[in-house]
Amino acid sequence: MSDRIHTLSGYLYEYQKSVTQPEEFWARIADSFHWRKRWSKVLKWNFDEPDIQWFVDAKLNITENIFERHLFTIGDRPAIIWEANDPNEEGRTLTYRELFHEVNRFANALKSKGIGKGDKVIIYMPMVPESAIAMLACARIGAIHSVVFAGFSSSALADRVIDCEAKAILTSDGNFRGSKKIAVKAVVDEALEKSSVETVIVYERTKQDVTMKEGRDHWWHDVIAEEADLCPAEEMDSEDMLFILYTSGSTGKPKGVVHTTGGYMVYSQYSFDNVFQYSEGDVYWCTADVGWITGHSYIVYGPLLAGATTLMFEGVPTFPDAGRFWAVVEKHKVNVFYTAPTAIRALQAYGTEPINNYDLSSLKVLGSVGEPINEEAWHWYHTHIGKNKCPIVDTWWQTETGGIMVSPIAGITPTKPAYATLPLPGVQLCIVDPEGKELTGNSVEGNLCIKFPWPSMIRTTYGDHERCKQTYFSTYKGMYFTGDGVKRDHDGYYRILGRVDDVINVSGHRLGTAEVENAINEHPKVIESAVVGYPHEVKGQGIYAYVICDLTNRTEANLVNEIKEMVSQIIGPIAKPDKIQLVSGLPKTRSGKIMRRILRKVAEGSFDSMGDTSTLLDPDVVTKIIEGKK
């Protein structure tokens, strides 16, 4: 790819060009894609409305840029390698040509059910190649997909079905997750009691008994049986909706983040190619689920647009044992490995024994995504998984940004533990104080904003543009507000400090929860921690820490004192937690995000206003934490 950055000076040159001449910069990148009609203007925008349009009036289909653009040269290259939940089950590999035919066949099946351009389709499926096929088939015919993680409850699914006015749901009979077999179709049936959907297509995965409603429910294998493996791609406008992806809002009601076709396509491939420095023939593995933006941009669209080989994994990191990730790396000779700090910390708790049995020498690049990675986990990952030779790309981005915004470029940007380092070309970051005044120069800390549009950014929140405006564009005039706090150090490197609402103001001192957690996690007996603020009669806010630890050879009281002392040493007495509660688990969403809202309520003693806990990985954790607090 001609737009690949190869050196640090090359990055600095590209970055300057992208900031001083953004339209020329992005037009050059976009020129390497296939457009049915070129744009009349690269960019139209204002952040007050907000109204953002990239590649105005251009016509294209994103799947033609995955398939037709590549088929003659890489038709026989593996596109998707699928690894099943059970290591004894045979995996599958689909070449670009095979994937093309599967996508076309399923696109025709959707059309036969009356689904076409502009219709909304919910995808509620396990991590099987068919979930990617479903996404691409929707894109092929111009239907708008909304993938919902197949672990959400029926009421969470129903909310999303109703909000986006879905015409169809694509699902499976069940799902394998570790040692469990999960009913998936039953959840869909329950969700549909609250809404009307015309078509449900069910992929047979677990062969468990399901109820099929006459006229509405169809088996996947039946609907594709008679379909042709060629389907003409629908012509789309650059600003036509590609997908809606729901993300939790502070109000509790999920908000549908809308991404459009042209800009998202350009940015997802550009960022994939550069951040990971993908080389032809590499096996790339992102361990996320397609239900999250990471799965959209860096399992499906980014890698496939780049002609890469992307690995999809159905299972979990600890089944059948804590060596599973490393077994998969060895088996498929994975070169690029992209996972979440939550997974790294969970595996860290098992020590190095599960790693020692596997050959990880194929690894060239490691990545981290989803939350700021703490220093201890960074070092463990670098030393034990990367054997001190693999650069770590610590990526910062959001569902709303569509693609990676701040990250090292693998092997090119000098890294620093727990720092996302520098913005990608085209990303104009800005740090502001609470009043919105820009803080220039280095060694500053404040709120992270972006002052110029980038191609893959959110266009609206589905059905509620005002919410988009209020959430992202109203806090600071003329800027997109990320909601995150950030520090720019003396080298100009960026360290994300976590959500601004995760900043604790102790006696007038601002402390990022991530900073306190990093210090707590330095204790050898600590596995994971989460810190929140709670009302303190002297300091305004006190620090309440929930800590998971190994109590071997330690009493609870001793351990709590040791942790307090350690934090005091690392950050200073101001950061010493006022209260430490030892817990067996933390309330997490299925993507691994800690629900601090719940922890804050417990710390305050407001046990009866927890809000919806159905989307948690393990709702029982909350009951245990409340009991412990009482």
N, C-alpha and C positions, 0 to 999 in steps of 0.2 A: 504494500500500500504506500503510495507516494506521500501521504500525509502523516507518516509515522515519524515521531521525534526520536532521534538517535543519540543525542548528546545533551549535556546540561546547557551548553551555549545555544544549542538548537531550540531547547525548551524556552529559554529566555527570549530568544529572537521571535519565536512563534507567539509567545505570550504578549510581547510588546505590540506585535502586528495586530493581534486579536483585539487589543484594547484601543489602539489608535485608529484602526480601520476595520471595525467588526463586520460590516456588511461584505466588504471584499474578502475578508478572511473566511467567513462562512460560505460565501458563494463558491470559493475555490474548493472547500471541502465537499460541498453538495454536488459539485460537477462530476465527482467520481461515481455518482449514483445514476440509475436509469429513471428518467422522467418522461412521461408521455408528452407533457407540455412544460416548457421552462417557465420560471416565475417572471412576473412583470416587475416585481420589486422584492428585494431580499427581506425587508423588515418594515413593519408598521407597528408602532407601539405607543401606549401611554400607561403609566402605572397608577393613574388616579381612578380610571374606570373600574378595574384594569381591562385593557384590550391589547392583546399581543397576537400578531400574525407574522408567521415566518414563511418565506418562499411564496409570496402572495400570488394567487391564481394558478399556481403550478398544479399539474395533474400527474398522478402516479398510482401504483399499487405496491404496498410494502413487500408483498410476497413475490412480486416479479423481481425485486431486488435481492431476494433470498434465493429464488430458484432460477428463473430465466437468465438472470445476470451471471449465474455460476455454472449452470448444468453442463455446458459443453466442455468446461475445463475441469470441474471437480465432481462430476456426477457420481463417480464411484467412491468418493471419499466418505468415511463415516461422518454423518451429521450428528446423530444422537446415539450414544452408548447408554444403554439402560441397565442398571444394577438393581436386582430385586431385593426386597426386605430380607428374605431368607437366603443366606449365602449358598445354600444347596440348590436353589432354583436357578435354572438357566436364564441368563440375561438375554438382551436383544441388542442388535446393532442395526440402525437404519442408515443407509447411504443417502446422500442428497437426492439421488434419483428416486429411491424407494420412498423417501419422506414426501417428495413432490407428488408422487402418485397417491399416497395415502391421504394427503391434504386435499387433493382434488376430488378424490372419491367421497370424502366426508363433506366437502363443500357442496357437492352435488346432492348428497343426502339431505343437508340442511335446506337447500333450495326446494327439494321435493316435499319438504314439510312446510313450505310457504315462508321460509325465513330468507330475508334479503337485505338490501342496503338500508342502513339506519335502524334495523331491529336490534333490540338488546338481548343478549344471550348470557345467562349466568353459567359459569363453569365451576362445578363443585366436585372435584375429582382427586383421586390419589396421585402420587408422583409416578405416573406411567407415561410412556410416550404419547398416548392418546390425549393427555391434557395439553401438550404442546400442539398436537395435530388439530385439536379443537380450536385453540387460539388462532392458529394460522388459517384454518378453514374459514373462520369468521372474517378474518382480515381479507381473505381472498374474495369473498362475496360482498364485502362492505358492511357486514353486520358488526355491531359494537360488542366486544366481549367484556364481561366483568367477572374476573376469577375470584371466588370466595374460598378461602382456606377450608379444606374439607375436615376441619376439626371444630369449626364454629357450631354453636348450638342452633336448633331449628328456629328459635326466635330471632337470633342474629341473622340467619340466612333469610328469613321472611322479611325482616326490615329492609334488607338489600334488594330483594326481589321486588318489593313494593316500591321502594324509592326509585329504582331505575326502570320500572314498568317493563320487566322482562317478559319476553314472548316465549322463551324456551329455557329449559335447564338441561345441562349435560352433566351426567353424574355416573356413579358406578353402584354395583350391588353392595360392595363393601370395600374395606381398605385394610391392608396389613400394616401394623405399626409395632415394631418390636415383637413381643410375644403375643400381642393382642390382635384379634380380628374384630374390626369395628364396623357396625352397621352404618352405611352411608345413605342408601336409598330410603331407609325408614325415617331418617332426619329430614330428607327432602319431602316425603309424604306429609310429615307433621307440619313442615313450613308451608306447604301448599294448602293446608286447611284454612290459612289466613289470606290466601291470594289466589288469583286465577292465572294459570300459565297454560298455554295451549299444547305445548309439546315437551315431553321429557324423554331424553335418550339415555339409555343405561348401558354402560360398559361392563361386561362380565369379568370381574377380577377374582372374587373370593368364592364364587359359586354358592353363596348362602341363599336361603329362601327369601324372596322379596314379593311384595304385592305389586302387580302390574295393573294399572287402571286402563280399561278398554278405551281405545281411541286417543288416549293422551300419552301413554307410556309405550316406548318401543325399545327393543334391544339394539345396541350399536351394530352387532354383527348382521342383524337382519336389514337394517336401513342401508348399509353399504353394499350388501350382497349383489345387487343388480346395477350398481352405479358405475359409470365410466370413470377412468382415471385421468381424464383431462377436463378442466373446468376453466372457462375464460375468466381472467381476473377483472373485477369490477374497477372502473376508473374512479379514483377518489380525488377530492380536492386536498391540497396540502393541509388545510385547516379542518378537514372532516375528522370527526371523532374516531380514534382507533380503539381506545378502551376507557373504561371507568374502573377505578380501583378505590375501594372504600378503606378509609383510615379512621382510627378512633379520634374523636374530637374531645375537647375539654368539657363539652356540654353533655357527653354521653351518646348523643345521636351521631351515628357514623356519617362521615362526609365523603361524597363520591368525587374523588379527584379525577379530572378529565385531562387526558393526553390526546394530542392530535397526531395525524399521520406523518407529515413531511419532516417537521422539526425533530420529532422523537426518533425517527429513523436515522437521521443524520447524526444526532448526538449519541445515540446508543452505540452505533458502530464506532464512531470516532473515539469515544471514551474507552470502549472495550479494547480496541487496537492499541491505544497508547498507554493506558494505565498498566495493563498486563503484559505489554510487549509480546503479544501472541505471535508465534512463528508457525509457519505452515507445518502441519504434521503433529503439532503439540496436542496432547489430550488435556482439556481444560475442565475443571470440576468446581462448580459452585454448589455448595451443600444446602442452599436455601430451598424453599418450597415455591412452586409457581404461584401460590396464593399471595405472595408478597411482591413488592416492586422489584426486589433483587432477582426474583425468579423471572419476572417479565424481561428486565433489561439485560441480565447477565446469565440466564440459562437459555432463554429462547431468542429474543430479538437481536441483541448485540452480537453474540457469538455466531448465529446463523447468517446474519447480514455480512459478517466478516469471513464466512466460509470456514469457520472453525469446527472442530470436533468437540461437542459439549456432552458431558456426562450427567445423567439424571439418576439420582439415588432415591429409592423408595423408602429406605429404612431409617434407623436412628443410630447415633454414634456409639451407643453402648449395647447394641444387640448383634449377635449373641453374647458379645463381651466388649470390653472397652477398647479392644484393638481393631474394631470393625473399620473405622476410617482408614487406618493404616494398611489393613488387608486390601481394601479397594484401591488405594494408591499403588500398592505393589502389583496387584493383579492387572490393572489397566495401564501401568506405567504413567501415572498422572504427572504432568509437568507443571500445571498451574492449579493451585488449591486455594479456594476462597471460602471462608467460613466466618462464623460469628464469635466474638469474645466469650459469649455465654457457653458455647460449645467447647472452646479452648479451656476455660476455667473448669468446666465439668470434667473434662478429660484429665486436666492437671491433678485433680483430686485423686486419680487412680495411680499417680506416680508414673515412672518411666517403664515399668515392667511391661505393660501392654504394647509399648512401641518397639522394644528391643527385638521382638520376633520378626520384624518386617523390614524389607529393603525399601528405603525412601529415597534412594539415590537419583530417581528420575525427576524429583522435584526441582524446579528452577525458580519459581515465584510463589510466595505465600501472600494471602490477602486477608483482611479483616473488615467486617461490615456490620452495621446495625446499631452500634453504640461506640463511644470512645473506648479503646482498649487500654486497660491499666498496665502500668509498667511491668509488674511481675508476670502477668500473662504474656505480654509482648516478649520478654526475655525467655520465658519457658518455650514459647512457640519458635522463637528464633534459634534457640540452642538445640532443643530436642527434636523438633520436626524439621527445621531447615538446616540443621547441623552447621549453623553459623555461616552458611554459604548462600542462603536464599534471601533476597531482599523481601521485606514485608511491606505491602502496600496497604496502609491503614486508611481506608476510604471513608470520607464523610459525604453523605448526600441524604435525600429524603424521598418519600413517595412523591411529594410535590415537585421535586427537581427533575424527576425522570431518569437521571443518570448521575454518575459520580461527579462531584464538584471540586473537592479538595482531596488530593492524594499524591503520594510520591509516584513518579513514573518509574516502573520496576527497573532496578539496576542503573538508573540515571540520576535520580534525585537522591542526594545523601539523606539517609533516614535518621530519625531521632525517636526513641521509644515514646509511645503515647501521643505523638504529634502526627496530625494528618498532613503536615508540611505545607505544600503550596497549592494554589488554585490551578485548575486545568486552564489551558488557553480558552478565552472567551468568557471566563467567569470573573466578573468584577466585584470582588468582595469589599466590604466596608464595615468598620467597627464603629459603633456609635455609643454614646453615653445614654442614660435613661431619658434625657431630654431630646435625643435625636441628633446631637452635635457629633460630627465625624471626628474620630480620634485618629490623627495621622501619626506617622513615624512608628518606630518599633517600641517594644516593652510597654504595650498598652493592653487593657482588658476592658471588654464591654459586650454589647449585644451584636450578634452577627447579622448583617444585612447584605443584600446584593443590589447593586444600583443600576444594572443594565440587563436587559433580557438575554437569555440563552435559548437555543432552539427547543430543548425538551421540557421547558418549564410548564407548570400547571396553567391551563387556560381559564378554568372556572371550576366551581363545585357544582355537580350535576343538579339542575333544577333550582339552584339557589345561588345566583351570582353574587348577591349581596353578602352572603356568608364568606365567599372567597375574598371579596374586597375587605371586609372587616377583619378576617383572620390574618391575612398576609400583607395587605397593602395600606392599612389605616394607621398602624402604630407609629410608623415613621413615614412622613410624606415623601413620595417619589422613590420609595424603596420597597423591595420584597423583604419582609422580616422573617427570618428562619425560626425564631423562637428559641435559638440556642445562644448561650454565652460562649465567648471565645477569648483566647489570649494570643496576642502576636508577640513572640519573644524577641530577643535582641538580634536574632538572625533573620527576622521577618517570617519565621515559621508559625503556622497556626496550630493551636491546640484547642480542641473543642471541649468545653467545660460542662456540657450537658444542658438540658433545658433550663431556660431562664427561671422557670418556676421551680427548678431544682437548685436554686441558689438560696443559701441560708444567710440571713443577715444577723450575725451574732454581735451584739454590742456595737453596731455600726460597721462591722467588718463583713464584707461579702465573701462567702466561702462556697465554692462549687461543690455539690455533693460528690461528684466524681473524684475530686481532689482528696476529700476525707476518706472515701472508700478505698482509693489507691493506698493511702497510708495504713488503713486497717488491714488491707489484704497483704501487706508486707509481712504480717505476723505469720510465722511458719505453720501455725495450727489453724489459720483462717482459710476456709474454702471459698466463701463468697460473702459479700456484705451489701447492704443497701442503707443509705442514710437519708433522713428527711428532717425538716425543721418542725418544731412544735412550739406552742406558746410558752414563753418562759418569763416569769414575773420580774426577773432582774435584767436579763439580757435582751428582752424582746422576743428573740427566738433562741431556743436551745437546740442541741444536736441529739437526735435520737437514732441510734444505730441498731439495725437488725443483722445479726451475724450468724452464719452457719460455720461451725468449726468442729474440729476433731478433738474430743475431750480426753483422749488417751493420756494418762499420766498427768492430768491437770484437774484441779477443782475449778468449778464454775467461777467462784469469786476471784481466784488467782488469775484466771485467764482474762476476765473482764478488766482487772487492774493492769495486767501486762499490755492489753490492747490500748487502754487509755494512755498509758505511759508512752507507748510507741508512737501514737498519733501526736502526742505532745512533742516528742523528739523530732518527728519528721516535718510537721507543719508549724508547731508552736502551741503553747498552752491554750490559745484562743480556740483552737480547733478540737480540743479534747472533748469527746462525746459526753454529754451529761448523763445519758442513759444508754445502756447496752442491753439488748434483749437477745439471748441466744435462742435461735430457732432452728427447726429441722429443714425448712424450705422457705422460699420467697414466692409471693404471688406473681406469676409471670403469664404473659399472653403466650400464645402458641408460637409466636415468632421469637420468643425469648426476652421480650421487653418486660422489665420489672414495673408493675403497676404501683407507682409511688403514691398515687391518689389514695389507694387503699391503706398503704402504710402510714400516710399522714393522718388519716381518720383514726386508725388504731392508736397512734402516738398521742393524739388529742383526746382519746377516750370516747370518740363519737362512734360507738359500735353499731348504731341502728341506721346509719346513713351511708352504707357502703356502696350503693348503686349496683349496677349489673356486674355480677362476678361469673356469669355463665361462659364468657369467652376465655376464662383462665384455663391454663393447662391442667391445674389441679385445684379446684375451688376449696377442697378440704384444708389446704394450707392456711387459708384465712381463718377458719375456725380454730385451728391449733394456735395461731399467732395471738388471736383474741384471748384464748384461754391462758396463754403464757403471760400476756399483759395483765390480765385480771389477777 
